[in-house]
Amino acid sequence: MSPTAKDYFELHFTVLIWGFTAVLGLLITIPAVDVVFYRTLIAAIGLAILVLLRRGKFNIGPGEILKIAGTGLLIGLHWICFFESARLSTASVSLAGMATTSLWTSLLEPLMVKGKRLHWFEPMLGIVALVGIIIIFNVEFQYLWGMMVGIAAALLSAIFTIINSRFTIKHDHFVINYYEMLSAFIAILLFILVTSGFEGIVIPGKEDFLWLLILGLVCTVYAYSISIKIMRRLTPFTVNLTVNLEPVYGIVLAILVFGESEEMNPGFYWGTSLILLSVVLYPVIKRYEKRRQGVNPVA
């Protein structure tokens, strides 16, 4: 296998792993808050070991650590919404909601980042995605709350992704992710202790613990480290376009694992297809616009 082919394989494998997280969220029986509690704990430990092995620098200044920790709270809340969305509906509905992440990112980035402007095609694609959401609501109304919580998870994902893009300019990706996981874990721990005391800490069974290890180490630490390695060799356009397949992989995996409980009305798949169409068309049109204006499309 040539290096390029290997990179493409690893990229799709990483996206497949991320698509499996919604399935894991349903396989694990403990509440969503506790799932994120253990995921962040396991991920923080794994990332700390990874940073030490790479001889990274933990001391990046108290001010920067506090900013990153605040972003970690958003990530923790995002994961709670994501897993709760699957519990309120199905893994497929949750992933359909998450497919709007790129849309929210394109709309929020001009508001949050100085110098970024809204392109003409972004509202158009937003309307396409909105039509897809309306179709899903009409045919799967019983999953309304699950879809809404999934969209909230996507919105949170867009916000912390934009914020993280600023941190990555100055600090190591793994150090950033370590402090984010650690802060999310501490926040959830304090929330559990304040609301329920030590009795509120759920001890997972053997099977749940195995799934949690896979979620924390494979879906978080391993997939994250592989994605960073890939981004050093493949263009951002290639990576972003492939990551858009995460909901597709996730829905297929959910159907394979859970069978009939994940099967939806045809309208659901039409609506999801429209959302994914808007997501996939975004980088394609953006690349075309850069070429038309004489800008390097890889940048």
Sine and cosine of phi, psi and omega as CSV:
sin_phi,cos_phi,sin_psi,cos_psi,sin_omega,cos_omega
0.00,0.00,0.81,-0.58,0.01,-1.00
-0.94,0.34,0.36,-0.93,0.00,-1.00
-0.82,0.58,-0.65,0.76,-0.02,-1.00
-0.91,0.41,-0.72,0.70,0.03,-1.00
-0.88,0.47,-0.62,0.78,0.02,-1.00
-0.90,0.43,-0.66,0.75,0.02,-1.00
-0.88,0.48,-0.69,0.72,0.02,-1.00
-0.90,0.44,-0.65,0.76,0.02,-1.00
-0.89,0.45,-0.72,0.69,-0.01,-1.00
-0.90,0.43,-0.60,0.80,0.02,-1.00
-0.89,0.45,-0.75,0.66,0.01,-1.00
-0.92,0.39,-0.57,0.82,0.04,-1.00
-0.91,0.42,-0.64,0.77,0.04,-1.00
-0.90,0.44,-0.70,0.71,0.02,-1.00
-0.90,0.44,-0.61,0.79,0.06,-1.00
-0.88,0.47,-0.66,0.75,0.03,-1.00
-0.88,0.47,-0.72,0.69,0.02,-1.00
-0.89,0.45,-0.58,0.82,0.04,-1.00
-0.92,0.40,-0.37,0.93,-0.03,-1.00
-0.99,0.17,-0.20,0.98,-0.09,-1.00
-0.89,0.45,-0.60,0.80,0.02,-1.00
-0.91,0.41,-0.59,0.81,0.06,-1.00
-0.90,0.44,-0.70,0.71,0.03,-1.00
-0.88,0.48,-0.60,0.80,0.01,-1.00
-0.87,0.49,-0.48,0.88,0.04,-1.00
-1.00,0.01,-0.50,0.87,0.03,-1.00
-0.93,0.36,-0.54,0.84,0.02,-1.00
-0.98,0.19,0.75,-0.66,-0.15,-0.99
-1.00,-0.05,-0.27,0.96,-0.03,-1.00
-0.97,0.24,0.34,-0.94,-0.04,-1.00
-0.86,0.52,0.36,-0.93,-0.08,-1.00
-0.86,0.52,-0.65,0.76,0.00,-1.00
-0.87,0.49,-0.65,0.76,-0.01,-1.00
-0.95,0.31,-0.53,0.85,0.08,-1.00
-0.87,0.49,-0.73,0.68,-0.01,-1.00
-0.94,0.35,-0.57,0.82,0.06,-1.00
-0.83,0.56,-0.77,0.64,-0.02,-1.00
-0.97,0.24,-0.57,0.82,0.01,-1.00
-0.88,0.47,-0.72,0.70,-0.02,-1.00
-0.93,0.37,-0.60,0.80,0.04,-1.00
-0.89,0.46,-0.77,0.64,-0.02,-1.00
-0.90,0.44,-0.68,0.73,-0.02,-1.00
-0.91,0.41,-0.65,0.76,0.00,-1.00
-0.88,0.47,-0.68,0.73,0.02,-1.00
-0.90,0.43,-0.71,0.70,0.00,-1.00
-0.89,0.46,-0.67,0.75,0.00,-1.00
-0.93,0.35,-0.60,0.80,0.04,-1.00
-0.88,0.48,-0.68,0.73,0.04,-1.00
-0.90,0.44,-0.66,0.75,-0.02,-1.00
-0.90,0.44,-0.68,0.73,0.01,-1.00
-0.90,0.44,-0.66,0.75,0.02,-1.00
-0.90,0.44,-0.67,0.74,0.01,-1.00
-0.91,0.42,-0.55,0.83,0.01,-1.00
-1.00,0.04,0.03,1.00,-0.02,-1.00
0.84,0.54,0.67,0.74,0.03,-1.00
-0.97,0.23,0.18,-0.98,-0.04,-1.00
-0.95,-0.31,0.90,-0.43,0.02,-1.00
-0.97,0.22,-0.52,0.85,-0.08,-1.00
-0.98,0.18,0.99,-0.10,0.01,-1.00
-0.91,-0.42,0.21,0.98,0.04,-1.00
0.99,-0.15,0.68,-0.74,-0.04,-1.00
-0.87,0.49,-0.60,0.80,0.00,-1.00
-0.89,0.45,-0.70,0.71,0.00,-1.00
-0.92,0.39,-0.64,0.77,0.00,-1.00
-0.88,0.48,-0.66,0.75,0.01,-1.00
-0.90,0.43,-0.64,0.77,0.03,-1.00
-0.90,0.44,-0.70,0.71,0.00,-1.00
-0.91,0.41,-0.62,0.79,0.02,-1.00
-0.88,0.47,-0.61,0.79,0.05,-1.00
-0.89,0.46,-0.62,0.78,0.06,-1.00
-0.91,0.41,-0.59,0.81,0.04,-1.00
-0.86,0.50,-0.55,0.83,0.04,-1.00
-0.91,0.42,-0.63,0.78,0.04,-1.00
-0.91,0.42,-0.64,0.77,0.01,-1.00
-0.90,0.43,-0.70,0.72,0.03,-1.00
-0.87,0.50,-0.70,0.72,0.02,-1.00
-0.91,0.41,-0.62,0.78,0.06,-1.00
-0.85,0.53,-0.74,0.68,-0.02,-1.00
-0.91,0.41,-0.62,0.79,0.03,-1.00
-0.88,0.47,-0.71,0.70,0.04,-1.00
-0.89,0.46,-0.66,0.75,-0.04,-1.00
-0.88,0.48,-0.77,0.64,-0.02,-1.00
-0.94,0.33,-0.59,0.81,0.02,-1.00
-0.92,0.38,-0.55,0.83,0.05,-1.00
-0.87,0.50,-0.70,0.72,0.03,-1.00
-0.90,0.43,-0.59,0.80,0.01,-1.00
-0.93,0.36,-0.58,0.81,-0.02,-1.00
-0.97,0.23,-0.34,0.94,-0.04,-1.00
-0.70,-0.72,-0.95,-0.31,0.08,-1.00
-0.59,-0.81,0.21,-0.98,0.05,-1.00
-0.88,0.48,-0.60,0.80,-0.01,-1.00
-0.90,0.43,-0.69,0.72,0.01,-1.00
-0.91,0.42,-0.67,0.74,0.03,-1.00
-0.86,0.51,-0.70,0.72,0.00,-1.00
-0.93,0.36,-0.54,0.84,0.07,-1.00
-0.90,0.44,-0.64,0.77,0.07,-1.00
-0.90,0.43,-0.66,0.75,0.00,-1.00
-0.92,0.39,-0.36,0.93,0.00,-1.00
-0.92,0.40,-0.20,0.98,0.02,-1.00
-1.00,0.06,0.05,1.00,-0.06,-1.00
-0.84,0.54,-0.75,0.67,-0.02,-1.00
-0.88,0.47,-0.58,0.81,0.02,-1.00
-0.89,0.45,-0.76,0.65,0.00,-1.00
-0.88,0.48,-0.62,0.79,0.01,-1.00
-0.88,0.48,-0.71,0.71,-0.03,-1.00
-0.91,0.42,-0.52,0.85,-0.02,-1.00
-0.99,0.12,-0.56,0.83,-0.07,-1.00
-1.00,0.08,-0.50,0.87,-0.08,-1.00
-0.85,0.53,-0.68,0.74,0.04,-1.00
-0.89,0.46,-0.45,0.89,0.00,-1.00
-0.99,0.15,-0.49,0.87,-0.11,-0.99
-0.98,-0.18,-0.38,0.92,-0.06,-1.00
-0.90,-0.44,0.84,-0.54,0.01,-1.00
-0.91,0.41,0.73,-0.68,0.02,-1.00
0.99,-0.11,-0.27,0.96,0.04,-1.00
-1.00,0.10,0.69,-0.73,0.01,-1.00
-0.84,-0.54,0.38,-0.92,0.00,-1.00
-0.99,0.16,0.81,-0.58,0.00,-1.00
-1.00,0.10,0.41,-0.91,-0.09,-1.00
-0.86,0.51,-0.54,0.84,-0.10,-0.99
-0.99,0.10,-0.23,0.97,-0.06,-1.00
-0.93,0.36,-0.72,0.69,0.09,-1.00
-0.88,0.48,-0.59,0.81,0.01,-1.00
-0.88,0.47,-0.73,0.68,0.02,-1.00
-0.93,0.37,-0.52,0.86,0.06,-1.00
-0.89,0.46,-0.63,0.78,0.04,-1.00
-0.91,0.42,-0.65,0.76,0.03,-1.00
-0.87,0.49,-0.71,0.70,0.01,-1.00
-0.90,0.43,-0.63,0.77,0.00,-1.00
-0.89,0.46,-0.66,0.75,0.06,-1.00
-0.87,0.50,-0.67,0.74,0.04,-1.00
-0.87,0.49,-0.67,0.74,0.02,-1.00
-0.90,0.44,-0.67,0.74,0.00,-1.00
-0.89,0.46,-0.66,0.75,0.03,-1.00
-0.87,0.49,-0.70,0.71,0.00,-1.00
-0.88,0.47,-0.69,0.72,0.02,-1.00
-0.87,0.49,-0.61,0.79,-0.04,-1.00
-0.94,0.35,-0.61,0.79,-0.09,-1.00
-1.00,-0.09,-0.35,0.94,-0.01,-1.00
-0.79,-0.62,0.79,0.62,-0.10,-0.99
-0.89,0.46,-0.43,0.90,-0.01,-1.00
-0.92,0.39,-0.26,0.96,0.01,-1.00
-0.96,-0.27,0.40,0.91,-0.07,-1.00
-0.82,0.57,-0.77,0.64,-0.07,-1.00
-0.92,0.39,-0.60,0.80,0.04,-1.00
-0.89,0.46,-0.66,0.75,0.01,-1.00
-0.92,0.39,-0.67,0.75,-0.01,-1.00
-0.89,0.46,-0.69,0.72,0.01,-1.00
-0.92,0.39,-0.58,0.82,0.06,-1.00
-0.90,0.43,-0.64,0.77,0.05,-1.00
-0.92,0.39,-0.61,0.79,0.07,-1.00
-0.88,0.47,-0.64,0.77,0.05,-1.00
-0.89,0.46,-0.64,0.77,0.03,-1.00
-0.91,0.42,-0.65,0.76,0.02,-1.00
-0.89,0.46,-0.70,0.71,0.04,-1.00
-0.89,0.45,-0.63,0.77,0.03,-1.00
-0.88,0.48,-0.67,0.74,0.02,-1.00
-0.89,0.46,-0.66,0.75,-0.04,-1.00
-0.91,0.42,-0.77,0.64,-0.06,-1.00
-0.96,0.28,-0.40,0.92,0.09,-1.00
-0.92,0.40,-0.68,0.74,0.03,-1.00
-0.90,0.43,-0.68,0.74,0.02,-1.00
-0.91,0.43,-0.68,0.73,-0.02,-1.00
-0.89,0.47,-0.52,0.85,-0.02,-1.00
-0.87,0.48,-0.44,0.90,0.05,-1.00
-0.98,0.22,-0.65,0.76,-0.03,-1.00
-0.91,0.42,-0.61,0.79,-0.10,-1.00
-0.91,0.42,-0.31,0.95,0.04,-1.00
-0.93,0.37,-0.54,0.84,-0.13,-0.99
-0.96,-0.28,-0.43,0.90,-0.16,-0.99
-0.77,-0.64,0.32,-0.95,0.03,-1.00
-0.91,0.41,0.68,-0.73,-0.03,-1.00
-0.83,0.55,-0.68,0.73,-0.09,-1.00
-0.94,0.34,-0.58,0.81,0.05,-1.00
-0.92,0.40,-0.67,0.74,0.05,-1.00
-0.86,0.51,-0.77,0.64,-0.04,-1.00
-0.90,0.44,-0.57,0.82,0.03,-1.00
-0.88,0.48,-0.77,0.63,-0.02,-1.00
-0.92,0.39,-0.54,0.84,0.05,-1.00
-0.92,0.40,-0.70,0.71,0.01,-1.00
-0.91,0.41,-0.65,0.76,-0.02,-1.00
-0.91,0.42,-0.70,0.72,-0.01,-1.00
-0.92,0.38,-0.63,0.78,0.04,-1.00
-0.89,0.45,-0.67,0.74,0.02,-1.00
-0.88,0.47,-0.74,0.67,-0.03,-1.00
-0.89,0.46,-0.66,0.75,0.00,-1.00
-0.89,0.46,-0.69,0.72,0.00,-1.00
-0.93,0.38,-0.63,0.78,0.05,-1.00
-0.86,0.50,-0.73,0.69,0.02,-1.00
-0.89,0.45,-0.64,0.77,0.03,-1.00
-0.87,0.49,-0.70,0.71,0.00,-1.00
-0.91,0.42,-0.68,0.73,-0.03,-1.00
-0.92,0.40,-0.63,0.77,-0.01,-1.00
-0.94,0.34,-0.64,0.76,-0.08,-1.00
-1.00,0.08,-0.53,0.85,-0.11,-0.99
-0.73,-0.69,-0.12,0.99,-0.06,-1.00
0.96,0.27,-0.16,-0.99,-0.01,-1.00
-0.90,0.44,-0.39,0.92,0.02,-1.00
-0.92,0.39,-0.33,0.94,-0.02,-1.00
-0.98,0.19,-0.17,0.99,0.03,-1.00
-0.99,0.17,0.93,-0.36,-0.04,-1.00
-0.99,0.16,0.77,-0.64,0.06,-1.00
-1.00,-0.06,0.90,-0.44,-0.04,-1.00
-0.95,0.32,0.49,-0.87,0.10,-0.99
-0.96,0.28,0.03,-1.00,-0.06,-1.00
-0.87,0.49,-0.69,0.72,-0.03,-1.00
-0.92,0.38,-0.70,0.72,0.04,-1.00
-0.87,0.49,-0.65,0.76,-0.02,-1.00
-0.89,0.45,-0.60,0.80,0.04,-1.00
-0.90,0.43,-0.72,0.70,0.03,-1.00
-0.89,0.45,-0.61,0.79,0.01,-1.00
-0.91,0.42,-0.62,0.79,0.06,-1.00
-0.89,0.46,-0.68,0.74,0.04,-1.00
-0.89,0.45,-0.68,0.74,-0.01,-1.00
-0.90,0.45,-0.71,0.71,-0.06,-1.00
-0.97,0.23,-0.69,0.72,-0.09,-1.00
-1.00,0.01,-0.73,0.69,-0.07,-1.00
-0.99,0.16,-0.80,0.61,-0.09,-1.00
-0.97,0.24,-0.34,0.94,-0.04,-1.00
-0.94,-0.33,-0.92,0.40,-0.10,-1.00
-0.94,0.35,-0.79,0.61,-0.06,-1.00
-0.91,0.42,-0.78,0.62,-0.05,-1.00
-0.89,0.46,-0.60,0.80,-0.01,-1.00
-0.91,0.41,-0.70,0.71,-0.02,-1.00
-0.91,0.41,-0.62,0.78,0.03,-1.00
-0.91,0.40,-0.66,0.75,-0.02,-1.00
-0.89,0.45,-0.61,0.79,0.02,-1.00
-0.92,0.39,-0.66,0.75,0.01,-1.00
-0.89,0.46,-0.65,0.76,-0.01,-1.00
-0.91,0.41,-0.63,0.77,-0.05,-1.00
-0.90,0.44,-0.28,0.96,0.04,-1.00
-0.98,0.21,-0.28,0.96,-0.07,-1.00
-0.87,-0.49,-0.49,0.87,0.02,-1.00
-0.98,-0.18,0.43,-0.90,-0.02,-1.00
-0.95,0.32,0.47,-0.88,0.06,-1.00
-0.83,0.56,-0.59,0.81,0.01,-1.00
-0.86,0.50,-0.73,0.69,-0.02,-1.00
-0.89,0.46,-0.70,0.72,-0.02,-1.00
-0.90,0.43,-0.77,0.64,-0.05,-1.00
-0.89,0.45,-0.63,0.78,0.00,-1.00
-0.90,0.43,-0.63,0.78,0.00,-1.00
-0.95,0.31,-0.63,0.78,0.02,-1.00
-0.88,0.48,-0.46,0.89,0.05,-1.00
-0.89,0.46,-0.27,0.96,0.02,-1.00
-0.99,0.14,-0.08,1.00,-0.04,-1.00
-0.80,0.59,-0.75,0.66,0.02,-1.00
-0.88,0.48,-0.58,0.82,0.01,-1.00
-0.90,0.44,-0.78,0.63,0.03,-1.00
-0.86,0.51,-0.68,0.73,-0.05,-1.00
-0.90,0.43,-0.68,0.73,0.00,-1.00
-0.91,0.41,-0.66,0.75,0.04,-1.00
-0.89,0.46,-0.70,0.71,0.01,-1.00
-0.90,0.44,-0.64,0.76,0.00,-1.00
-0.89,0.45,-0.66,0.75,0.03,-1.00
-0.91,0.42,-0.65,0.76,0.01,-1.00
-0.91,0.41,-0.61,0.79,-0.06,-1.00
-0.99,0.14,-0.72,0.69,-0.14,-0.99
-0.98,-0.21,-0.17,0.99,0.11,-0.99
0.91,0.41,-0.76,-0.65,-0.16,-0.99
-0.88,0.47,-0.47,0.88,-0.03,-1.00
-0.91,0.41,-0.31,0.95,0.00,-1.00
-0.99,-0.17,-0.08,1.00,-0.02,-1.00
-0.97,0.24,0.70,-0.71,-0.08,-1.00
-0.87,-0.50,0.13,-0.99,0.12,-0.99
-0.92,0.40,0.44,-0.90,0.02,-1.00
-0.81,0.59,-0.54,0.84,0.00,-1.00
-0.87,0.49,-0.54,0.84,0.03,-1.00
-0.87,0.49,-0.70,0.72,-0.05,-1.00
-0.95,0.30,-0.53,0.85,0.10,-0.99
-0.91,0.42,-0.71,0.70,0.01,-1.00
-0.90,0.44,-0.70,0.72,0.03,-1.00
-0.90,0.45,-0.61,0.79,0.02,-1.00
-0.89,0.46,-0.62,0.79,0.04,-1.00
-0.91,0.41,-0.66,0.75,0.04,-1.00
-0.88,0.48,-0.74,0.68,0.00,-1.00
-0.91,0.42,-0.57,0.82,0.04,-1.00
-0.88,0.48,-0.69,0.72,0.01,-1.00
-0.91,0.42,-0.59,0.80,-0.01,-1.00
-0.93,0.36,-0.70,0.71,-0.04,-1.00
-0.95,0.31,-0.60,0.80,-0.02,-1.00
-0.93,0.36,-0.46,0.89,-0.06,-1.00
-0.83,0.56,-0.84,0.55,0.00,-1.00
-0.92,0.40,-0.49,0.87,0.00,-1.00
-0.91,0.40,-0.75,0.66,0.01,-1.00
-0.92,0.40,-0.63,0.78,0.01,-1.00
-0.89,0.46,-0.64,0.76,0.03,-1.00
-0.91,0.42,-0.66,0.75,0.02,-1.00
-0.89,0.45,-0.69,0.73,-0.01,-1.00
-0.89,0.46,-0.64,0.77,0.02,-1.00
-0.91,0.42,-0.65,0.76,0.04,-1.00
-0.90,0.43,-0.67,0.74,-0.03,-1.00
-0.90,0.44,-0.55,0.83,-0.02,-1.00
-1.00,0.00,0.02,1.00,0.04,-1.00
0.98,0.18,0.39,0.92,0.01,-1.00
-0.98,-0.21,0.58,-0.81,0.03,-1.00
-0.87,0.49,0.90,-0.43,-0.06,-1.00
-0.93,0.37,-0.29,0.96,0.00,-1.00
-0.97,0.23,-0.41,0.91,-0.09,-1.00
-0.93,0.36,0.00,0.00,0.00,0.00
